[in-house]
Amino acid sequence: MAKRRRRTKKGAKKSLWLVAVLIILIGLMGSYVGYHLYQRHVQEQIIEKQQNAKKLFIKEIAPEAQAMQKQYHVMASITMAQAILESDWGTSELSAKYHNLFGIKGTGANSKLLSTKEYVNGQWVVIKGRFKVYSSWNDSIADHTKLMLNGTDTNQQNYQNVINATTYQQAAVALQDAGYATDPDYASKLINVIKSYNLHKYDE
């Protein structure tokens, strides 16, 4: 009978040890799952915040872009897509501090010397350039439209095909052909932005 009691005590100790190990494993698994759920929640919040910021940016620039289209026939979707690409959704230093949404160059006191990237001889290089300073994003959009209408100093008809385009795809290609940007993929990037965020609805 005594031997049976000893085996019972040993069995009970073993059971307690297994329960303890099981509790520890469950706790570790719970911590692991909880940590990853938290990380996922944080990531979702970041994505949601970014999406909301993009929606607000579109909402802010849309009215002036549409007004310019109505008066001067520069497609709102193209203006907005350029603003998004050139300013990184209004977060670049040039757009946030100096309200220049389109990377339009400038001279004199009403300009700032800043670094920018340009595609030269098959590669991206950082250069210094002077860019116009505006008092608001609306002023920047209006000046962008003026540039489309008046062209450059050397070619007043430089962007005429952008104005004459009947689709945003044509306008995007016309901008690249006119040398607005050095990026060889500029037209396709504009088109992708317009499609991704349904910017073409602002042309209606």
PyMOL commands that set and color helices and strands:
alter all, ss='L'
color gray80, all
select helices_A, chain A and resi 2-72+76-87+93-98+137-150+160-164+168-177+186-196+199-203
alter helices_A, ss='H'
color red, helices_A
select strands_A, chain A and resi 111-120+123-132
alter strands_A, ss='S'
color yellow, strands_A
deselect
rebuild
show_as cartoon
